[in-house]
Amino acid sequence: MEAFLVSTGVVALAEIGDKTQLLAFLLAARFKKPAPIVAGILVATLINHGLAGALGAWITRLLGPDTLRIVLGISFVAMAIWTLVPDKIEEEESMLGQRLGIFGATLVTFFLAEMGDKTQIATIAMAARYGDPLIVVAGTTLGMLIADVPAVFVGDRFAARIPIRLVHFIAAAIFAVIGLMTLFRMDQLF
């Protein structure tokens, strides 16, 4: 249950103001049909985070426990720092797949925008840390939907009222705490 809740919460917080949330705003403004956009976000996230979860599980089997602990601890601390860096959406990402229809455009652009993004890297790290990639992927996918679906339905009016710097700081703090607990084996105390 911890893996699901932490994965959901961290990704939901990290996703606020992220380029994929900006992409959700852009697609909603362009197409004005939320159902195929939300479906595209869901499918793209499941595929992307599913691959990330599988990679995290593979890394768990590849590395010894002490090496894995150090790599994961450093990765979570690095994600904390990365979360504080504002994201910008690339124009090419928003234009790619435009001829594929609303669902296809959303699927392609979201999948590509998530490649190497902090939430994908977080999914890899959490799948390796918790050793349950299916639960982690379910949590990170839910976290992505929590952040991006409201963006599709309410657009810029909602985004203007969210203190994005504060939300990013909270997400960064959670990543840092997880990283430090992993590095110093404090997670084994609970």
Accessible surface in RSA format (square Angstrom, percent):
REM  Atomic radii and reference values for relative SASA: ProtOr
REM  Chains: A
REM  Algorithm: Lee & Richards
REM  Probe-radius: 1.40
REM  Slices: 20
REM RES _ NUM      All-atoms   Total-Side   Main-Chain    Non-polar    All polar
REM                ABS   REL    ABS   REL    ABS   REL    ABS   REL    ABS   REL
RES MET A   1   167.71  86.9 124.44  82.4  43.27 103.0 109.77  93.3  57.94  76.8
RES GLU A   2   106.58  61.2  97.07  73.4   9.52  22.7  41.67  80.6  64.91  53.0
RES ALA A   3    10.55   9.7   9.03  13.9   1.52   3.5   9.03  12.7   1.52   4.0
RES PHE A   4    53.51  26.8  53.51  33.1   0.00   0.0  53.51  32.4   0.00   0.0
RES LEU A   5   101.93  56.8  93.90  67.2   8.03  20.2  94.47  66.3   7.46  20.1
RES VAL A   6    35.68  23.5  30.06  27.2   5.62  13.5  35.68  31.0   0.00   0.0
RES SER A   7     0.00   0.0   0.00   0.0   0.00   0.0   0.00   0.0   0.00   0.0
RES THR A   8    14.38  10.2  14.38  14.6   0.00   0.0  14.38  19.3   0.00   0.0
RES GLY A   9    30.51  37.6   0.00   N/A  30.51  37.6  30.23  83.0   0.28   0.6
RES VAL A  10     1.64   1.1   1.64   1.5   0.00   0.0   1.64   1.4   0.00   0.0
RES VAL A  11     0.10   0.1   0.10   0.1   0.00   0.0   0.10   0.1   0.00   0.0
RES ALA A  12    12.23  11.2  12.11  18.7   0.12   0.3  12.17  17.1   0.06   0.2
RES LEU A  13    42.52  23.7  42.52  30.4   0.00   0.0  42.52  29.9   0.00   0.0
RES ALA A  14     0.43   0.4   0.43   0.7   0.00   0.0   0.43   0.6   0.00   0.0
RES GLU A  15     0.00   0.0   0.00   0.0   0.00   0.0   0.00   0.0   0.00   0.0
RES ILE A  16    27.62  15.7  27.62  20.6   0.00   0.0  27.62  19.9   0.00   0.0
RES GLY A  17     9.20  11.3   0.00   N/A   9.20  11.3   3.04   8.3   6.16  13.8
RES ASP A  18     0.00   0.0   0.00   0.0   0.00   0.0   0.00   0.0   0.00   0.0
RES LYS A  19    33.64  16.4  33.41  20.5   0.23   0.5   3.73   3.4  29.90  31.9
RES THR A  20     0.00   0.0   0.00   0.0   0.00   0.0   0.00   0.0   0.00   0.0
RES GLN A  21     5.10   2.9   5.10   3.7   0.00   0.0   0.00   0.0   5.10   3.9
RES LEU A  22    58.42  32.5  54.86  39.2   3.56   9.0  55.05  38.7   3.37   9.1
RES LEU A  23     0.15   0.1   0.15   0.1   0.00   0.0   0.15   0.1   0.00   0.0
RES ALA A  24     0.00   0.0   0.00   0.0   0.00   0.0   0.00   0.0   0.00   0.0
RES PHE A  25    18.71   9.4  15.41   9.5   3.30   8.6  15.59   9.4   3.12   8.9
RES LEU A  26    58.50  32.6  54.12  38.7   4.38  11.0  58.28  40.9   0.21   0.6
RES LEU A  27     0.85   0.5   0.85   0.6   0.00   0.0   0.85   0.6   0.00   0.0
RES ALA A  28    14.50  13.3   9.54  14.7   4.97  11.3  10.53  14.8   3.97  10.5
RES ALA A  29    62.20  57.2  47.81  73.8  14.40  32.7  56.60  79.7   5.61  14.9
RES ARG A  30    81.01  34.0  48.87  24.9  32.13  76.5  32.53  44.5  48.48  29.4
RES PHE A  31    42.44  21.2  29.18  18.1  13.25  34.5  32.73  19.8   9.71  27.8
RES LYS A  32   154.93  75.6 128.57  78.9  26.36  62.8 110.03  99.0  44.90  47.8
RES LYS A  33   120.75  58.9 118.27  72.6   2.48   5.9  64.76  58.3  55.99  59.6
RES PRO A  34    48.85  35.6  48.30  44.0   0.54   2.0  48.78  40.3   0.07   0.4
RES ALA A  35    74.41  68.4  62.66  96.7  11.75  26.7  69.18  97.4   5.23  13.9
RES PRO A  36    38.87  28.3  33.83  30.8   5.05  18.3  38.73  32.0   0.14   0.9
RES ILE A  37     0.11   0.1   0.11   0.1   0.00   0.0   0.11   0.1   0.00   0.0
RES VAL A  38    34.75  22.9  34.75  31.5   0.00   0.0  34.75  30.2   0.00   0.0
RES ALA A  39    40.37  37.1  35.76  55.2   4.61  10.5  40.02  56.4   0.35   0.9
RES GLY A  40     0.00   0.0   0.00   N/A   0.00   0.0   0.00   0.0   0.00   0.0
RES ILE A  41     0.00   0.0   0.00   0.0   0.00   0.0   0.00   0.0   0.00   0.0
RES LEU A  42    65.94  36.7  65.94  47.2   0.00   0.0  65.94  46.3   0.00   0.0
RES VAL A  43    52.35  34.4  52.00  47.1   0.36   0.9  52.35  45.5   0.00   0.0
RES ALA A  44     1.11   1.0   0.81   1.2   0.31   0.7   1.04   1.5   0.07   0.2
RES THR A  45     0.69   0.5   0.42   0.4   0.26   0.6   0.26   0.4   0.42   0.6
RES LEU A  46    82.38  45.9  76.30  54.6   6.08  15.3  76.59  53.8   5.79  15.6
RES ILE A  47    82.87  47.2  75.18  56.0   7.69  18.5  82.04  59.1   0.84   2.3
RES ASN A  48     0.18   0.1   0.09   0.1   0.10   0.2   0.18   0.4   0.00   0.0
RES HIS A  49     0.00   0.0   0.00   0.0   0.00   0.0   0.00   0.0   0.00   0.0
RES GLY A  50    28.50  35.1   0.00   N/A  28.50  35.1  21.18  58.1   7.32  16.4
RES LEU A  51   105.46  58.7  98.83  70.7   6.63  16.7  99.61  70.0   5.85  15.7
RES ALA A  52     2.34   2.1   0.00   0.0   2.34   5.3   2.17   3.1   0.17   0.4
RES GLY A  53     0.20   0.2   0.00   N/A   0.20   0.2   0.20   0.5   0.00   0.0
RES ALA A  54    59.56  54.8  48.96  75.6  10.60  24.1  54.95  77.4   4.61  12.2
RES LEU A  55    75.77  42.2  70.78  50.6   4.99  12.6  75.20  52.8   0.57   1.5
RES GLY A  56     0.00   0.0   0.00   N/A   0.00   0.0   0.00   0.0   0.00   0.0
RES ALA A  57    15.78  14.5  13.46  20.8   2.32   5.3  15.09  21.2   0.70   1.8
RES TRP A  58   129.45  52.0 129.39  62.6   0.06   0.2 102.91  54.9  26.54  43.1
RES ILE A  59    37.20  21.2  37.20  27.7   0.00   0.0  37.20  26.8   0.00   0.0
RES THR A  60    45.14  32.1  37.28  37.8   7.86  18.7  37.28  50.1   7.86  11.9
RES ARG A  61   180.57  75.8 144.71  73.8  35.87  85.4  77.43 105.8 103.15  62.5
RES LEU A  62   107.93  60.1  78.41  56.1  29.52  74.2  83.57  58.7  24.37  65.6
RES LEU A  63    50.94  28.4  40.75  29.2  10.19  25.6  43.41  30.5   7.53  20.3
RES GLY A  64    37.45  46.2   0.00   N/A  37.45  46.2  27.96  76.7   9.50  21.3
RES PRO A  65   117.28  85.5 106.34  96.9  10.94  39.8 112.26  92.7   5.01  31.2
RES ASP A  66    80.91  56.7  79.72  79.3   1.19   2.8  24.66  58.0  56.24  56.1
RES THR A  67    69.21  49.2  66.11  67.0   3.10   7.4  34.48  46.3  34.73  52.5
RES LEU A  68    19.76  11.0  19.76  14.1   0.00   0.0  19.76  13.9   0.00   0.0
RES ARG A  69    47.38  19.9  44.16  22.5   3.22   7.7  19.51  26.7  27.87  16.9
RES ILE A  70    79.07  45.0  79.07  58.9   0.00   0.0  79.07  56.9   0.00   0.0
RES VAL A  71    64.41  42.4  61.11  55.3   3.31   8.0  63.77  55.4   0.65   1.8
RES LEU A  72     9.80   5.5   9.80   7.0   0.00   0.0   9.80   6.9   0.00   0.0
RES GLY A  73     0.00   0.0   0.00   N/A   0.00   0.0   0.00   0.0   0.00   0.0
RES ILE A  74   102.75  58.5 101.46  75.6   1.29   3.1 102.35  73.7   0.40   1.1
RES SER A  75    31.40  26.5  25.40  33.9   6.00  13.8  10.97  23.4  20.42  28.6
RES PHE A  76     0.00   0.0   0.00   0.0   0.00   0.0   0.00   0.0   0.00   0.0
RES VAL A  77    44.95  29.6  44.95  40.7   0.00   0.0  44.95  39.1   0.00   0.0
RES ALA A  78    51.83  47.7  45.35  70.0   6.48  14.7  48.78  68.7   3.05   8.1
RES MET A  79     2.76   1.4   2.66   1.8   0.10   0.2   2.66   2.3   0.10   0.1
RES ALA A  80     7.34   6.7   7.02  10.8   0.32   0.7   7.34  10.3   0.00   0.0
RES ILE A  81   112.79  64.2 111.57  83.1   1.21   2.9 112.27  80.8   0.52   1.4
RES TRP A  82    91.58  36.8  88.51  42.8   3.07   7.2  71.29  38.0  20.29  32.9
RES THR A  83     0.00   0.0   0.00   0.0   0.00   0.0   0.00   0.0   0.00   0.0
RES LEU A  84    68.50  38.1  61.41  43.9   7.09  17.8  61.47  43.2   7.03  18.9
RES VAL A  85    81.47  53.6  79.15  71.7   2.32   5.6  80.43  69.9   1.04   2.8
RES PRO A  86    90.36  65.9  75.02  68.4  15.33  55.7  77.68  64.1  12.67  78.8
RES ASP A  87    32.85  23.0  22.22  22.1  10.64  25.2   0.81   1.9  32.05  32.0
RES LYS A  88   156.99  76.6 146.19  89.7  10.81  25.7 106.98  96.3  50.02  53.3
RES ILE A  89    51.98  29.6  33.59  25.0  18.40  44.3  33.59  24.2  18.40  49.9
RES GLU A  90    87.59  50.3  85.84  64.9   1.75   4.2  22.64  43.8  64.95  53.0
RES GLU A  91   109.09  62.6 103.52  78.3   5.57  13.3  55.97 108.3  53.12  43.4
RES GLU A  92   126.47  72.6 118.50  89.6   7.97  19.0  71.05 137.4  55.42  45.3
RES GLU A  93    29.55  17.0  28.20  21.3   1.35   3.2  15.03  29.1  14.52  11.9
RES SER A  94     2.60   2.2   0.27   0.4   2.34   5.4   0.25   0.5   2.35   3.3
RES MET A  95    81.73  42.3  74.73  49.5   7.00  16.7  72.24  61.4   9.49  12.6
RES LEU A  96    84.79  47.2  79.57  56.9   5.22  13.1  84.15  59.1   0.64   1.7
RES GLY A  97    13.73  16.9   0.00   N/A  13.73  16.9   8.17  22.4   5.56  12.5
RES GLN A  98    77.12  43.1  62.35  45.6  14.77  35.2  22.11  47.1  55.01  41.7
RES ARG A  99   236.03  99.1 200.58 102.2  35.45  84.4  82.55 112.8 153.49  93.0
RES LEU A 100   102.56  57.1  77.23  55.3  25.33  63.7  83.99  59.0  18.56  50.0
RES GLY A 101    41.90  51.7   0.00   N/A  41.90  51.7  38.58 105.9   3.32   7.4
RES ILE A 102    34.29  19.5  29.48  22.0   4.82  11.6  29.48  21.2   4.82  13.1
RES PHE A 103    81.49  40.8  79.00  48.9   2.49   6.5  79.00  47.9   2.49   7.1
RES GLY A 104    12.44  15.3   0.00   N/A  12.44  15.3  10.79  29.6   1.66   3.7
RES ALA A 105     2.29   2.1   2.29   3.5   0.00   0.0   2.29   3.2   0.00   0.0
RES THR A 106     0.00   0.0   0.00   0.0   0.00   0.0   0.00   0.0   0.00   0.0
RES LEU A 107    43.90  24.4  43.90  31.4   0.00   0.0  43.90  30.8   0.00   0.0
RES VAL A 108    42.00  27.6  38.81  35.1   3.18   7.7  42.00  36.5   0.00   0.0
RES THR A 109     0.46   0.3   0.36   0.4   0.09   0.2   0.46   0.6   0.00   0.0
RES PHE A 110     0.67   0.3   0.56   0.3   0.11   0.3   0.56   0.3   0.11   0.3
RES PHE A 111    49.12  24.6  48.72  30.2   0.40   1.0  49.12  29.8   0.00   0.0
RES LEU A 112    73.11  40.7  65.61  46.9   7.49  18.8  65.61  46.1   7.49  20.2
RES ALA A 113     0.76   0.7   0.76   1.2   0.00   0.0   0.76   1.1   0.00   0.0
RES GLU A 114     1.56   0.9   1.56   1.2   0.00   0.0   1.56   3.0   0.00   0.0
RES MET A 115    96.06  49.7  79.28  52.5  16.78  40.0  79.47  67.6  16.59  22.0
RES GLY A 116    42.03  51.8   0.00   N/A  42.03  51.8  28.01  76.9  14.02  31.4
RES ASP A 117     6.00   4.2   3.58   3.6   2.42   5.7   2.42   5.7   3.58   3.6
RES LYS A 118     1.15   0.6   1.15   0.7   0.00   0.0   0.06   0.1   1.09   1.2
RES THR A 119     0.43   0.3   0.14   0.1   0.29   0.7   0.43   0.6   0.00   0.0
RES GLN A 120    16.60   9.3  16.60  12.1   0.00   0.0   0.57   1.2  16.03  12.2
RES ILE A 121    59.56  33.9  59.41  44.3   0.15   0.4  59.41  42.8   0.15   0.4
RES ALA A 122     0.11   0.1   0.11   0.2   0.00   0.0   0.11   0.1   0.00   0.0
RES THR A 123     0.00   0.0   0.00   0.0   0.00   0.0   0.00   0.0   0.00   0.0
RES ILE A 124    25.58  14.6  25.58  19.1   0.00   0.0  25.58  18.4   0.00   0.0
RES ALA A 125     4.82   4.4   3.17   4.9   1.65   3.8   4.82   6.8   0.00   0.0
RES MET A 126     0.00   0.0   0.00   0.0   0.00   0.0   0.00   0.0   0.00   0.0
RES ALA A 127     0.00   0.0   0.00   0.0   0.00   0.0   0.00   0.0   0.00   0.0
RES ALA A 128     3.51   3.2   0.60   0.9   2.91   6.6   0.60   0.8   2.91   7.7
RES ARG A 129    50.38  21.2  26.16  13.3  24.22  57.7   5.99   8.2  44.39  26.9
RES TYR A 130    44.25  20.7  16.64   9.5  27.61  71.9  18.45  13.9  25.80  31.8
RES GLY A 131    48.38  59.7   0.00   N/A  48.38  59.7  18.92  51.9  29.45  66.0
RES ASP A 132    59.89  42.0  58.75  58.5   1.14   2.7  14.22  33.5  45.66  45.5
RES PRO A 133    35.31  25.7  35.31  32.2   0.00   0.0  35.31  29.2   0.00   0.0
RES LEU A 134   147.53  82.2 141.78 101.4   5.75  14.5 142.02  99.7   5.51  14.8
RES ILE A 135    67.66  38.5  67.66  50.4   0.00   0.0  67.66  48.7   0.00   0.0
RES VAL A 136     0.00   0.0   0.00   0.0   0.00   0.0   0.00   0.0   0.00   0.0
RES VAL A 137    14.94   9.8  14.94  13.5   0.00   0.0  14.94  13.0   0.00   0.0
RES ALA A 138    45.05  41.4  34.71  53.6  10.34  23.5  41.13  57.9   3.92  10.4
RES GLY A 139     0.00   0.0   0.00   N/A   0.00   0.0   0.00   0.0   0.00   0.0
RES THR A 140     0.00   0.0   0.00   0.0   0.00   0.0   0.00   0.0   0.00   0.0
RES THR A 141     7.10   5.0   7.10   7.2   0.00   0.0   7.10   9.5   0.00   0.0
RES LEU A 142    70.11  39.0  68.28  48.8   1.83   4.6  69.69  48.9   0.42   1.1
RES GLY A 143     0.00   0.0   0.00   N/A   0.00   0.0   0.00   0.0   0.00   0.0
RES MET A 144     0.00   0.0   0.00   0.0   0.00   0.0   0.00   0.0   0.00   0.0
RES LEU A 145    35.21  19.6  33.91  24.3   1.30   3.3  34.21  24.0   1.00   2.7
RES ILE A 146    87.65  49.9  75.71  56.4  11.95  28.8  82.86  59.7   4.79  13.0
RES ALA A 147     5.16   4.7   0.00   0.0   5.15  11.7   4.00   5.6   1.16   3.1
RES ASP A 148     0.00   0.0   0.00   0.0   0.00   0.0   0.00   0.0   0.00   0.0
RES VAL A 149    35.15  23.1  35.15  31.8   0.00   0.0  35.15  30.5   0.00   0.0
RES PRO A 150    44.52  32.4  39.29  35.8   5.23  19.0  44.52  36.8   0.00   0.0
RES ALA A 151     0.21   0.2   0.00   0.0   0.21   0.5   0.06   0.1   0.15   0.4
RES VAL A 152     9.39   6.2   0.23   0.2   9.16  22.1   0.23   0.2   9.16  24.8
RES PHE A 153   114.14  57.1  87.71  54.3  26.43  68.8  89.49  54.3  24.65  70.6
RES VAL A 154    55.23  36.3  52.63  47.6   2.60   6.3  53.98  46.9   1.25   3.4
RES GLY A 155    16.77  20.7   0.00   N/A  16.77  20.7  15.69  43.1   1.07   2.4
RES ASP A 156   104.95  73.5  97.62  97.2   7.33  17.3  36.40  85.7  68.55  68.4
RES ARG A 157   169.48  71.2 160.20  81.7   9.28  22.1  79.15 108.2  90.33  54.7
RES PHE A 158    85.04  42.5  81.50  50.5   3.54   9.2  84.86  51.4   0.18   0.5
RES ALA A 159    20.71  19.0  16.20  25.0   4.50  10.2  16.87  23.8   3.84  10.2
RES ALA A 160    90.87  83.6  48.47  74.8  42.40  96.4  61.27  86.3  29.60  78.4
RES ARG A 161   199.26  83.7 168.37  85.8  30.89  73.6  61.51  84.1 137.75  83.5
RES ILE A 162    32.21  18.3  22.39  16.7   9.82  23.7  23.72  17.1   8.49  23.0
RES PRO A 163    78.28  57.1  64.69  59.0  13.60  49.4  77.95  64.4   0.33   2.1
RES ILE A 164    61.84  35.2  57.95  43.2   3.89   9.4  57.95  41.7   3.89  10.6
RES ARG A 165   166.44  69.9 161.54  82.3   4.90  11.7  82.15 112.3  84.29  51.1
RES LEU A 166    98.13  54.6  92.32  66.0   5.81  14.6  96.52  67.8   1.61   4.3
RES VAL A 167    16.28  10.7  16.28  14.7   0.00   0.0  16.28  14.1   0.00   0.0
RES HIS A 168     7.94   4.3   7.94   5.5   0.00   0.0   2.91   3.0   5.02   5.8
RES PHE A 169   123.24  61.7 123.22  76.3   0.02   0.1 123.22  74.7   0.02   0.1
RES ILE A 170    69.10  39.3  68.38  50.9   0.72   1.7  69.10  49.8   0.00   0.0
RES ALA A 171     0.00   0.0   0.00   0.0   0.00   0.0   0.00   0.0   0.00   0.0
RES ALA A 172     5.78   5.3   5.26   8.1   0.52   1.2   5.58   7.9   0.20   0.5
RES ALA A 173    41.58  38.2  33.69  52.0   7.89  18.0  41.12  57.9   0.46   1.2
RES ILE A 174    58.86  33.5  56.41  42.0   2.45   5.9  58.78  42.3   0.08   0.2
RES PHE A 175     0.98   0.5   0.98   0.6   0.00   0.0   0.98   0.6   0.00   0.0
RES ALA A 176    28.10  25.8  28.10  43.4   0.00   0.0  28.10  39.6   0.00   0.0
RES VAL A 177    81.17  53.4  80.01  72.4   1.16   2.8  81.17  70.5   0.00   0.0
RES ILE A 178    17.07   9.7  16.43  12.2   0.64   1.6  17.07  12.3   0.00   0.0
RES GLY A 179     0.00   0.0   0.00   N/A   0.00   0.0   0.00   0.0   0.00   0.0
RES LEU A 180    84.53  47.1  84.53  60.5   0.00   0.0  84.53  59.4   0.00   0.0
RES MET A 181    43.14  22.3  43.14  28.6   0.00   0.0  25.25  21.5  17.89  23.7
RES THR A 182     5.29   3.8   5.24   5.3   0.05   0.1   5.24   7.0   0.05   0.1
RES LEU A 183    40.94  22.8  33.32  23.8   7.63  19.2  33.32  23.4   7.63  20.5
RES PHE A 184   139.36  69.7 118.12  73.2  21.24  55.3 122.96  74.5  16.40  46.9
RES ARG A 185   102.42  43.0  97.55  49.7   4.87  11.6  32.47  44.4  69.94  42.4
RES MET A 186    86.74  44.9  86.42  57.2   0.32   0.8  69.42  59.0  17.32  22.9
RES ASP A 187    40.77  28.6  26.54  26.4  14.22  33.6   5.74  13.5  35.03  34.9
RES GLN A 188   132.36  74.0  99.24  72.5  33.12  78.9  41.17  87.6  91.19  69.2
RES LEU A 189   138.41  77.1 103.71  74.2  34.70  87.2 107.56  75.5  30.85  83.0
RES PHE A 190   187.49  93.8 123.68  76.6  63.82 166.1 156.41  94.8  31.08  88.9
END  Absolute sums over single chains surface
CHAIN  1 A     9224.3       7906.3       1318.0       6916.2       2308.1
END  Absolute sums over all chains
TOTAL          9224.3       7906.3       1318.0       6916.2       2308.1
